[in-house]
Amino acid sequence: MLKEFERLKQLVNELETDVAKFTEKHNMLAGTRVRKGLQEIKKVAQEMRIAVQDAKKGGAGADGEAQ
C-alpha cells in the first residue's frame, strides 16, 4: 500500500511544473499533460481504493497481510 501511495505522491509532484505553465503562461500543451497526469492519478487512486476495500473484507492489515 505504501508503494502505491508513494507513486501517487510522485505523480502529483511531477504535475507541478505543467500546472504552473498552464495556469501562468496559458501553455495548452502543458494543459494536455496535466489532464493526462490527472488520469493516471485517478487510475492509481482507484487501484488503492480497491486494495483497501479488499483488505477490509479479507481482514488483512494495511501491509496486505492477514491479521
mmCIF file of the N, C-alpha and C atoms, coordinates in Angstrom:
data_MODEL
# 
_entry.id   MODEL 
# 
loop_
_atom_site.group_PDB 
_atom_site.id 
_atom_site.type_symbol 
_atom_site.label_atom_id 
_atom_site.label_alt_id 
_atom_site.label_comp_id 
_atom_site.label_asym_id 
_atom_site.label_entity_id 
_atom_site.label_seq_id 
_atom_site.pdbx_PDB_ins_code 
_atom_site.Cartn_x 
_atom_site.Cartn_y 
_atom_site.Cartn_z 
_atom_site.occupancy 
_atom_site.B_iso_or_equiv 
_atom_site.pdbx_formal_charge 
_atom_site.auth_seq_id 
_atom_site.auth_comp_id 
_atom_site.auth_asym_id 
_atom_site.auth_atom_id 
_atom_site.pdbx_PDB_model_num 
ATOM 1   N N  . MET A 1 1  ? 0.828   -1.186  0.000   1.00 0.00 ? 1  MET A N  1 
ATOM 2   C CA . MET A 1 1  ? 0.000   0.000   0.000   1.00 0.00 ? 1  MET A CA 1 
ATOM 3   C C  . MET A 1 1  ? 0.875   1.254   0.000   1.00 0.00 ? 1  MET A C  1 
ATOM 4   N N  . LEU A 1 2  ? 1.963   1.231   0.773   1.00 0.00 ? 2  LEU A N  1 
ATOM 5   C CA . LEU A 1 2  ? 2.838   2.404   0.826   1.00 0.00 ? 2  LEU A CA 1 
ATOM 6   C C  . LEU A 1 2  ? 3.485   2.672   -0.530  1.00 0.00 ? 2  LEU A C  1 
ATOM 7   N N  . LYS A 1 3  ? 3.773   1.622   -1.252  1.00 0.00 ? 3  LYS A N  1 
ATOM 8   C CA . LYS A 1 3  ? 4.380   1.776   -2.578  1.00 0.00 ? 3  LYS A CA 1 
ATOM 9   C C  . LYS A 1 3  ? 3.425   2.532   -3.503  1.00 0.00 ? 3  LYS A C  1 
ATOM 10  N N  . GLU A 1 4  ? 2.169   2.168   -3.468  1.00 0.00 ? 4  GLU A N  1 
ATOM 11  C CA . GLU A 1 4  ? 1.177   2.832   -4.306  1.00 0.00 ? 4  GLU A CA 1 
ATOM 12  C C  . GLU A 1 4  ? 0.992   4.287   -3.882  1.00 0.00 ? 4  GLU A C  1 
ATOM 13  N N  . PHE A 1 5  ? 1.013   4.536   -2.568  1.00 0.00 ? 5  PHE A N  1 
ATOM 14  C CA . PHE A 1 5  ? 0.869   5.892   -2.071  1.00 0.00 ? 5  PHE A CA 1 
ATOM 15  C C  . PHE A 1 5  ? 2.050   6.764   -2.493  1.00 0.00 ? 5  PHE A C  1 
ATOM 16  N N  . GLU A 1 6  ? 3.250   6.194   -2.434  1.00 0.00 ? 6  GLU A N  1 
ATOM 17  C CA . GLU A 1 6  ? 4.432   6.931   -2.882  1.00 0.00 ? 6  GLU A CA 1 
ATOM 18  C C  . GLU A 1 6  ? 4.324   7.247   -4.373  1.00 0.00 ? 6  GLU A C  1 
ATOM 19  N N  . ARG A 1 7  ? 3.812   6.313   -5.152  1.00 0.00 ? 7  ARG A N  1 
ATOM 20  C CA . ARG A 1 7  ? 3.612   6.546   -6.591  1.00 0.00 ? 7  ARG A CA 1 
ATOM 21  C C  . ARG A 1 7  ? 2.617   7.683   -6.811  1.00 0.00 ? 7  ARG A C  1 
ATOM 22  N N  . LEU A 1 8  ? 1.574   7.719   -6.019  1.00 0.00 ? 8  LEU A N  1 
ATOM 23  C CA . LEU A 1 8  ? 0.574   8.775   -6.119  1.00 0.00 ? 8  LEU A CA 1 
ATOM 24  C C  . LEU A 1 8  ? 1.198   10.143  -5.824  1.00 0.00 ? 8  LEU A C  1 
ATOM 25  N N  . LYS A 1 9  ? 2.008   10.222  -4.774  1.00 0.00 ? 9  LYS A N  1 
ATOM 26  C CA . LYS A 1 9  ? 2.672   11.475  -4.439  1.00 0.00 ? 9  LYS A CA 1 
ATOM 27  C C  . LYS A 1 9  ? 3.641   11.893  -5.551  1.00 0.00 ? 9  LYS A C  1 
ATOM 28  N N  . GLN A 1 10 ? 4.333   10.930  -6.124  1.00 0.00 ? 10 GLN A N  1 
ATOM 29  C CA . GLN A 1 10 ? 5.270   11.210  -7.208  1.00 0.00 ? 10 GLN A CA 1 
ATOM 30  C C  . GLN A 1 10 ? 4.537   11.790  -8.417  1.00 0.00 ? 10 GLN A C  1 
ATOM 31  N N  . LEU A 1 11 ? 3.394   11.212  -8.753  1.00 0.00 ? 11 LEU A N  1 
ATOM 32  C CA . LEU A 1 11 ? 2.617   11.702  -9.886  1.00 0.00 ? 11 LEU A CA 1 
ATOM 33  C C  . LEU A 1 11 ? 2.159   13.144  -9.667  1.00 0.00 ? 11 LEU A C  1 
ATOM 34  N N  . VAL A 1 12 ? 1.722   13.453  -8.467  1.00 0.00 ? 12 VAL A N  1 
ATOM 35  C CA . VAL A 1 12 ? 1.285   14.818  -8.158  1.00 0.00 ? 12 VAL A CA 1 
ATOM 36  C C  . VAL A 1 12 ? 2.463   15.781  -8.285  1.00 0.00 ? 12 VAL A C  1 
ATOM 37  N N  . ASN A 1 13 ? 3.614   15.403  -7.740  1.00 0.00 ? 13 ASN A N  1 
ATOM 38  C CA . ASN A 1 13 ? 4.795   16.265  -7.826  1.00 0.00 ? 13 ASN A CA 1 
ATOM 39  C C  . ASN A 1 13 ? 5.236   16.493  -9.262  1.00 0.00 ? 13 ASN A C  1 
ATOM 40  N N  . GLU A 1 14 ? 5.121   15.478  -10.098 1.00 0.00 ? 14 GLU A N  1 
ATOM 41  C CA . GLU A 1 14 ? 5.518   15.606  -11.497 1.00 0.00 ? 14 GLU A CA 1 
ATOM 42  C C  . GLU A 1 14 ? 4.634   16.596  -12.257 1.00 0.00 ? 14 GLU A C  1 
ATOM 43  N N  . LEU A 1 15 ? 3.415   16.789  -11.803 1.00 0.00 ? 15 LEU A N  1 
ATOM 44  C CA . LEU A 1 15 ? 2.486   17.695  -12.491 1.00 0.00 ? 15 LEU A CA 1 
ATOM 45  C C  . LEU A 1 15 ? 2.721   19.163  -12.153 1.00 0.00 ? 15 LEU A C  1 
ATOM 46  N N  . GLU A 1 16 ? 3.441   19.426  -11.092 1.00 0.00 ? 16 GLU A N  1 
ATOM 47  C CA . GLU A 1 16 ? 3.572   20.794  -10.597 1.00 0.00 ? 16 GLU A CA 1 
ATOM 48  C C  . GLU A 1 16 ? 4.054   21.772  -11.670 1.00 0.00 ? 16 GLU A C  1 
ATOM 49  N N  . THR A 1 17 ? 5.075   21.420  -12.403 1.00 0.00 ? 17 THR A N  1 
ATOM 50  C CA . THR A 1 17 ? 5.617   22.303  -13.435 1.00 0.00 ? 17 THR A CA 1 
ATOM 51  C C  . THR A 1 17 ? 4.603   22.567  -14.532 1.00 0.00 ? 17 THR A C  1 
ATOM 52  N N  . ASP A 1 18 ? 3.940   21.515  -14.985 1.00 0.00 ? 18 ASP A N  1 
ATOM 53  C CA . ASP A 1 18 ? 2.973   21.686  -16.071 1.00 0.00 ? 18 ASP A CA 1 
ATOM 54  C C  . ASP A 1 18 ? 1.749   22.488  -15.622 1.00 0.00 ? 18 ASP A C  1 
ATOM 55  N N  . VAL A 1 19 ? 1.333   22.326  -14.372 1.00 0.00 ? 19 VAL A N  1 
ATOM 56  C CA . VAL A 1 19 ? 0.214   23.122  -13.860 1.00 0.00 ? 19 VAL A CA 1 
ATOM 57  C C  . VAL A 1 19 ? 0.596   24.597  -13.869 1.00 0.00 ? 19 VAL A C  1 
ATOM 58  N N  . ALA A 1 20 ? 1.811   24.905  -13.440 1.00 0.00 ? 20 ALA A N  1 
ATOM 59  C CA . ALA A 1 20 ? 2.271   26.296  -13.443 1.00 0.00 ? 20 ALA A CA 1 
ATOM 60  C C  . ALA A 1 20 ? 2.331   26.848  -14.862 1.00 0.00 ? 20 ALA A C  1 
ATOM 61  N N  . LYS A 1 21 ? 2.863   26.062  -15.795 1.00 0.00 ? 21 LYS A N  1 
ATOM 62  C CA . LYS A 1 21 ? 2.938   26.521  -17.189 1.00 0.00 ? 21 LYS A CA 1 
ATOM 63  C C  . LYS A 1 21 ? 1.552   26.783  -17.759 1.00 0.00 ? 21 LYS A C  1 
ATOM 64  N N  . PHE A 1 22 ? 0.622   25.911  -17.430 1.00 0.00 ? 22 PHE A N  1 
ATOM 65  C CA . PHE A 1 22 ? -0.727  26.064  -17.966 1.00 0.00 ? 22 PHE A CA 1 
ATOM 66  C C  . PHE A 1 22 ? -1.438  27.268  -17.360 1.00 0.00 ? 22 PHE A C  1 
ATOM 67  N N  . THR A 1 23 ? -1.344  27.424  -16.041 1.00 0.00 ? 23 THR A N  1 
ATOM 68  C CA . THR A 1 23 ? -2.092  28.495  -15.379 1.00 0.00 ? 23 THR A CA 1 
ATOM 69  C C  . THR A 1 23 ? -1.444  29.866  -15.559 1.00 0.00 ? 23 THR A C  1 
ATOM 70  N N  . GLU A 1 24 ? -0.133  29.920  -15.539 1.00 0.00 ? 24 GLU A N  1 
ATOM 71  C CA . GLU A 1 24 ? 0.553   31.209  -15.612 1.00 0.00 ? 24 GLU A CA 1 
ATOM 72  C C  . GLU A 1 24 ? 0.847   31.657  -17.034 1.00 0.00 ? 24 GLU A C  1 
ATOM 73  N N  . LYS A 1 25 ? 1.198   30.712  -17.901 1.00 0.00 ? 25 LYS A N  1 
ATOM 74  C CA . LYS A 1 25 ? 1.611   31.060  -19.262 1.00 0.00 ? 25 LYS A CA 1 
ATOM 75  C C  . LYS A 1 25 ? 0.598   30.629  -20.313 1.00 0.00 ? 25 LYS A C  1 
ATOM 76  N N  . HIS A 1 26 ? -0.479  30.001  -19.869 1.00 0.00 ? 26 HIS A N  1 
ATOM 77  C CA . HIS A 1 26 ? -1.541  29.533  -20.773 1.00 0.00 ? 26 HIS A CA 1 
ATOM 78  C C  . HIS A 1 26 ? -1.000  28.601  -21.866 1.00 0.00 ? 26 HIS A C  1 
ATOM 79  N N  . ASN A 1 27 ? -0.053  27.754  -21.470 1.00 0.00 ? 27 ASN A N  1 
ATOM 80  C CA . ASN A 1 27 ? 0.543   26.782  -22.381 1.00 0.00 ? 27 ASN A CA 1 
ATOM 81  C C  . ASN A 1 27 ? -0.429  25.614  -22.532 1.00 0.00 ? 27 ASN A C  1 
ATOM 82  N N  . MET A 1 28 ? -1.030  25.497  -23.709 1.00 0.00 ? 28 MET A N  1 
ATOM 83  C CA . MET A 1 28 ? -2.057  24.480  -23.945 1.00 0.00 ? 28 MET A CA 1 
ATOM 84  C C  . MET A 1 28 ? -1.490  23.057  -23.913 1.00 0.00 ? 28 MET A C  1 
ATOM 85  N N  . LEU A 1 29 ? -0.258  22.867  -24.368 1.00 0.00 ? 29 LEU A N  1 
ATOM 86  C CA . LEU A 1 29 ? 0.340   21.531  -24.314 1.00 0.00 ? 29 LEU A CA 1 
ATOM 87  C C  . LEU A 1 29 ? 0.566   21.093  -22.868 1.00 0.00 ? 29 LEU A C  1 
ATOM 88  N N  . ALA A 1 30 ? 0.915   22.042  -22.022 1.00 0.00 ? 30 ALA A N  1 
ATOM 89  C CA . ALA A 1 30 ? 1.063   21.719  -20.598 1.00 0.00 ? 30 ALA A CA 1 
ATOM 90  C C  . ALA A 1 30 ? -0.285  21.299  -20.023 1.00 0.00 ? 30 ALA A C  1 
ATOM 91  N N  . GLY A 1 31 ? -1.356  21.936  -20.473 1.00 0.00 ? 31 GLY A N  1 
ATOM 92  C CA . GLY A 1 31 ? -2.702  21.556  -20.031 1.00 0.00 ? 31 GLY A CA 1 
ATOM 93  C C  . GLY A 1 31 ? -3.035  20.133  -20.419 1.00 0.00 ? 31 GLY A C  1 
ATOM 94  N N  . THR A 1 32 ? -2.628  19.741  -21.612 1.00 0.00 ? 32 THR A N  1 
ATOM 95  C CA . THR A 1 32 ? -2.844  18.368  -22.067 1.00 0.00 ? 32 THR A CA 1 
ATOM 96  C C  . THR A 1 32 ? -2.080  17.391  -21.179 1.00 0.00 ? 32 THR A C  1 
ATOM 97  N N  . ARG A 1 33 ? -0.844  17.735  -20.838 1.00 0.00 ? 33 ARG A N  1 
ATOM 98  C CA . ARG A 1 33 ? -0.044  16.871  -19.959 1.00 0.00 ? 33 ARG A CA 1 
ATOM 99  C C  . ARG A 1 33 ? -0.667  16.785  -18.565 1.00 0.00 ? 33 ARG A C  1 
ATOM 100 N N  . VAL A 1 34 ? -1.229  17.895  -18.093 1.00 0.00 ? 34 VAL A N  1 
ATOM 101 C CA . VAL A 1 34 ? -1.892  17.892  -16.784 1.00 0.00 ? 34 VAL A CA 1 
ATOM 102 C C  . VAL A 1 34 ? -3.084  16.941  -16.823 1.00 0.00 ? 34 VAL A C  1 
ATOM 103 N N  . ARG A 1 35 ? -3.894  17.020  -17.851 1.00 0.00 ? 35 ARG A N  1 
ATOM 104 C CA . ARG A 1 35 ? -5.061  16.130  -17.955 1.00 0.00 ? 35 ARG A CA 1 
ATOM 105 C C  . ARG A 1 35 ? -4.625  14.673  -18.006 1.00 0.00 ? 35 ARG A C  1 
ATOM 106 N N  . LYS A 1 36 ? -3.580  14.390  -18.762 1.00 0.00 ? 36 LYS A N  1 
ATOM 107 C CA . LYS A 1 36 ? -3.074  13.014  -18.850 1.00 0.00 ? 36 LYS A CA 1 
ATOM 108 C C  . LYS A 1 36 ? -2.560  12.548  -17.488 1.00 0.00 ? 36 LYS A C  1 
ATOM 109 N N  . GLY A 1 37 ? -1.834  13.419  -16.791 1.00 0.00 ? 37 GLY A N  1 
ATOM 110 C CA . GLY A 1 37 ? -1.314  13.075  -15.469 1.00 0.00 ? 37 GLY A CA 1 
ATOM 111 C C  . GLY A 1 37 ? -2.428  12.845  -14.464 1.00 0.00 ? 37 GLY A C  1 
ATOM 112 N N  . LEU A 1 38 ? -3.464  13.679  -14.537 1.00 0.00 ? 38 LEU A N  1 
ATOM 113 C CA . LEU A 1 38 ? -4.596  13.511  -13.631 1.00 0.00 ? 38 LEU A CA 1 
ATOM 114 C C  . LEU A 1 38 ? -5.321  12.196  -13.884 1.00 0.00 ? 38 LEU A C  1 
ATOM 115 N N  . GLN A 1 39 ? -5.376  11.779  -15.141 1.00 0.00 ? 39 GLN A N  1 
ATOM 116 C CA . GLN A 1 39 ? -5.994  10.492  -15.457 1.00 0.00 ? 39 GLN A CA 1 
ATOM 117 C C  . GLN A 1 39 ? -5.198  9.348   -14.833 1.00 0.00 ? 39 GLN A C  1 
ATOM 118 N N  . GLU A 1 40 ? -3.873  9.466   -14.863 1.00 0.00 ? 40 GLU A N  1 
ATOM 119 C CA . GLU A 1 40 ? -3.022  8.442   -14.252 1.00 0.00 ? 40 GLU A CA 1 
ATOM 120 C C  . GLU A 1 40 ? -3.206  8.443   -12.731 1.00 0.00 ? 40 GLU A C  1 
ATOM 121 N N  . ILE A 1 41 ? -3.316  9.627   -12.138 1.00 0.00 ? 41 ILE A N  1 
ATOM 122 C CA . ILE A 1 41 ? -3.565  9.724   -10.701 1.00 0.00 ? 41 ILE A CA 1 
ATOM 123 C C  . ILE A 1 41 ? -4.889  9.051   -10.359 1.00 0.00 ? 41 ILE A C  1 
ATOM 124 N N  . LYS A 1 42 ? -5.878  9.289   -11.166 1.00 0.00 ? 42 LYS A N  1 
ATOM 125 C CA . LYS A 1 42 ? -7.195  8.681   -10.946 1.00 0.00 ? 42 LYS A CA 1 
ATOM 126 C C  . LYS A 1 42 ? -7.087  7.151   -10.968 1.00 0.00 ? 42 LYS A C  1 
ATOM 127 N N  . LYS A 1 43 ? -6.313  6.631   -11.918 1.00 0.00 ? 43 LYS A N  1 
ATOM 128 C CA . LYS A 1 43 ? -6.147  5.184   -12.043 1.00 0.00 ? 43 LYS A CA 1 
ATOM 129 C C  . LYS A 1 43 ? -5.460  4.594   -10.805 1.00 0.00 ? 43 LYS A C  1 
ATOM 130 N N  . VAL A 1 44 ? -4.383  5.231   -10.376 1.00 0.00 ? 44 VAL A N  1 
ATOM 131 C CA . VAL A 1 44 ? -3.643  4.743   -9.210  1.00 0.00 ? 44 VAL A CA 1 
ATOM 132 C C  . VAL A 1 44 ? -4.515  4.838   -7.953  1.00 0.00 ? 44 VAL A C  1 
ATOM 133 N N  . ALA A 1 45 ? -5.253  5.945   -7.818  1.00 0.00 ? 45 ALA A N  1 
ATOM 134 C CA . ALA A 1 45 ? -6.122  6.118   -6.656  1.00 0.00 ? 45 ALA A CA 1 
ATOM 135 C C  . ALA A 1 45 ? -7.211  5.049   -6.637  1.00 0.00 ? 45 ALA A C  1 
ATOM 136 N N  . GLN A 1 46 ? -7.762  4.726   -7.775  1.00 0.00 ? 46 GLN A N  1 
ATOM 137 C CA . GLN A 1 46 ? -8.800  3.687   -7.839  1.00 0.00 ? 46 GLN A CA 1 
ATOM 138 C C  . GLN A 1 46 ? -8.230  2.330   -7.453  1.00 0.00 ? 46 GLN A C  1 
ATOM 139 N N  . GLU A 1 47 ? -7.025  2.040   -7.910  1.00 0.00 ? 47 GLU A N  1 
ATOM 140 C CA . GLU A 1 47 ? -6.378  0.776   -7.537  1.00 0.00 ? 47 GLU A CA 1 
ATOM 141 C C  . GLU A 1 47 ? -6.158  0.713   -6.031  1.00 0.00 ? 47 GLU A C  1 
ATOM 142 N N  . MET A 1 48 ? -5.766  1.847   -5.436  1.00 0.00 ? 48 MET A N  1 
ATOM 143 C CA . MET A 1 48 ? -5.579  1.892   -3.991  1.00 0.00 ? 48 MET A CA 1 
ATOM 144 C C  . MET A 1 48 ? -6.900  1.690   -3.269  1.00 0.00 ? 48 MET A C  1 
ATOM 145 N N  . ARG A 1 49 ? -7.970  2.309   -3.759  1.00 0.00 ? 49 ARG A N  1 
ATOM 146 C CA . ARG A 1 49 ? -9.278  2.156   -3.134  1.00 0.00 ? 49 ARG A CA 1 
ATOM 147 C C  . ARG A 1 49 ? -9.701  0.689   -3.126  1.00 0.00 ? 49 ARG A C  1 
ATOM 148 N N  . ILE A 1 50 ? -9.485  0.010   -4.235  1.00 0.00 ? 50 ILE A N  1 
ATOM 149 C CA . ILE A 1 50 ? -9.846  -1.399  -4.346  1.00 0.00 ? 50 ILE A CA 1 
ATOM 150 C C  . ILE A 1 50 ? -9.008  -2.238  -3.375  1.00 0.00 ? 50 ILE A C  1 
ATOM 151 N N  . ALA A 1 51 ? -7.712  -1.931  -3.282  1.00 0.00 ? 51 ALA A N  1 
ATOM 152 C CA . ALA A 1 51 ? -6.836  -2.676  -2.374  1.00 0.00 ? 51 ALA A CA 1 
ATOM 153 C C  . ALA A 1 51 ? -7.264  -2.490  -0.921  1.00 0.00 ? 51 ALA A C  1 
ATOM 154 N N  . VAL A 1 52 ? -7.633  -1.268  -0.561  1.00 0.00 ? 52 VAL A N  1 
ATOM 155 C CA . VAL A 1 52 ? -8.079  -1.004  0.813   1.00 0.00 ? 52 VAL A CA 1 
ATOM 156 C C  . VAL A 1 52 ? -9.368  -1.766  1.087   1.00 0.00 ? 52 VAL A C  1 
ATOM 157 N N  . GLN A 1 53 ? -10.296 -1.712  0.156   1.00 0.00 ? 53 GLN A N  1 
ATOM 158 C CA . GLN A 1 53 ? -11.573 -2.409  0.336   1.00 0.00 ? 53 GLN A CA 1 
ATOM 159 C C  . GLN A 1 53 ? -11.363 -3.919  0.454   1.00 0.00 ? 53 GLN A C  1 
ATOM 160 N N  . ASP A 1 54 ? -10.495 -4.464  -0.390  1.00 0.00 ? 54 ASP A N  1 
ATOM 161 C CA . ASP A 1 54 ? -10.205 -5.902  -0.327  1.00 0.00 ? 54 ASP A CA 1 
ATOM 162 C C  . ASP A 1 54 ? -9.570  -6.271  1.016   1.00 0.00 ? 54 ASP A C  1 
ATOM 163 N N  . ALA A 1 55 ? -8.667  -5.404  1.502   1.00 0.00 ? 55 ALA A N  1 
ATOM 164 C CA . ALA A 1 55 ? -8.019  -5.664  2.786   1.00 0.00 ? 55 ALA A CA 1 
ATOM 165 C C  . ALA A 1 55 ? -9.038  -5.628  3.922   1.00 0.00 ? 55 ALA A C  1 
ATOM 166 N N  . LYS A 1 56 ? -9.982  -4.705  3.844   1.00 0.00 ? 56 LYS A N  1 
ATOM 167 C CA . LYS A 1 56 ? -11.010 -4.626  4.875   1.00 0.00 ? 56 LYS A CA 1 
ATOM 168 C C  . LYS A 1 56 ? -11.893 -5.868  4.855   1.00 0.00 ? 56 LYS A C  1 
ATOM 169 N N  . LYS A 1 57 ? -12.243 -6.329  3.676   1.00 0.00 ? 57 LYS A N  1 
ATOM 170 C CA . LYS A 1 57 ? -13.104 -7.522  3.554   1.00 0.00 ? 57 LYS A CA 1 
ATOM 171 C C  . LYS A 1 57 ? -12.380 -8.774  3.997   1.00 0.00 ? 57 LYS A C  1 
ATOM 172 N N  . GLY A 1 58 ? -11.099 -8.865  3.654   1.00 0.00 ? 58 GLY A N  1 
ATOM 173 C CA . GLY A 1 58 ? -10.342 -10.071 3.937   1.00 0.00 ? 58 GLY A CA 1 
ATOM 174 C C  . GLY A 1 58 ? -9.693  -10.094 5.304   1.00 0.00 ? 58 GLY A C  1 
ATOM 175 N N  . GLY A 1 59 ? -9.817  -9.026  6.071   1.00 0.00 ? 59 GLY A N  1 
ATOM 176 C CA . GLY A 1 59 ? -9.215  -8.976  7.376   1.00 0.00 ? 59 GLY A CA 1 
ATOM 177 C C  . GLY A 1 59 ? -7.724  -8.742  7.344   1.00 0.00 ? 59 GLY A C  1 
ATOM 178 N N  . ALA A 1 60 ? -7.216  -8.294  6.197   1.00 0.00 ? 60 ALA A N  1 
ATOM 179 C CA . ALA A 1 60 ? -5.782  -8.024  6.100   1.00 0.00 ? 60 ALA A CA 1 
ATOM 180 C C  . ALA A 1 60 ? -5.487  -6.626  6.633   1.00 0.00 ? 60 ALA A C  1 
ATOM 181 N N  . GLY A 1 61 ? -4.284  -6.446  7.130   1.00 0.00 ? 61 GLY A N  1 
ATOM 182 C CA . GLY A 1 61 ? -3.880  -5.138  7.628   1.00 0.00 ? 61 GLY A CA 1 
ATOM 183 C C  . GLY A 1 61 ? -3.447  -4.237  6.493   1.00 0.00 ? 61 GLY A C  1 
ATOM 184 N N  . ALA A 1 62 ? -2.941  -3.086  6.810   1.00 0.00 ? 62 ALA A N  1 
ATOM 185 C CA . ALA A 1 62 ? -2.533  -2.094  5.823   1.00 0.00 ? 62 ALA A CA 1 
ATOM 186 C C  . ALA A 1 62 ? -1.370  -2.591  4.969   1.00 0.00 ? 62 ALA A C  1 
ATOM 187 N N  . ASP A 1 63 ? -0.599  -3.562  5.511   1.00 0.00 ? 63 ASP A N  1 
ATOM 188 C CA . ASP A 1 63 ? 0.529   -4.082  4.745   1.00 0.00 ? 63 ASP A CA 1 
ATOM 189 C C  . ASP A 1 63 ? 0.135   -5.248  3.846   1.00 0.00 ? 63 ASP A C  1 
ATOM 190 N N  . GLY A 1 64 ? -1.137  -5.584  3.844   1.00 0.00 ? 64 GLY A N  1 
ATOM 191 C CA . GLY A 1 64 ? -1.631  -6.631  2.972   1.00 0.00 ? 64 GLY A CA 1 
ATOM 192 C C  . GLY A 1 64 ? -1.605  -8.018  3.561   1.00 0.00 ? 64 GLY A C  1 
ATOM 193 N N  . GLU A 1 65 ? -1.076  -8.160  4.799   1.00 0.00 ? 65 GLU A N  1 
ATOM 194 C CA . GLU A 1 65 ? -1.000  -9.473  5.427   1.00 0.00 ? 65 GLU A CA 1 
ATOM 195 C C  . GLU A 1 65 ? -2.194  -9.658  6.367   1.00 0.00 ? 65 GLU A C  1 
ATOM 196 N N  . ALA A 1 66 ? -2.672  -10.880 6.437   1.00 0.00 ? 66 ALA A N  1 
ATOM 197 C CA . ALA A 1 66 ? -3.804  -11.183 7.318   1.00 0.00 ? 66 ALA A CA 1 
ATOM 198 C C  . ALA A 1 66 ? -3.390  -10.987 8.762   1.00 0.00 ? 66 ALA A C  1 
ATOM 199 N N  . GLN A 1 67 ? -4.329  -10.510 9.551   1.00 0.00 ? 67 GLN A N  1 
ATOM 200 C CA . GLN A 1 67 ? -4.032  -10.266 10.973  1.00 0.00 ? 67 GLN A CA 1 
ATOM 201 C C  . GLN A 1 67 ? -4.468  -11.441 11.811  1.00 0.00 ? 67 GLN A C  1 
# 
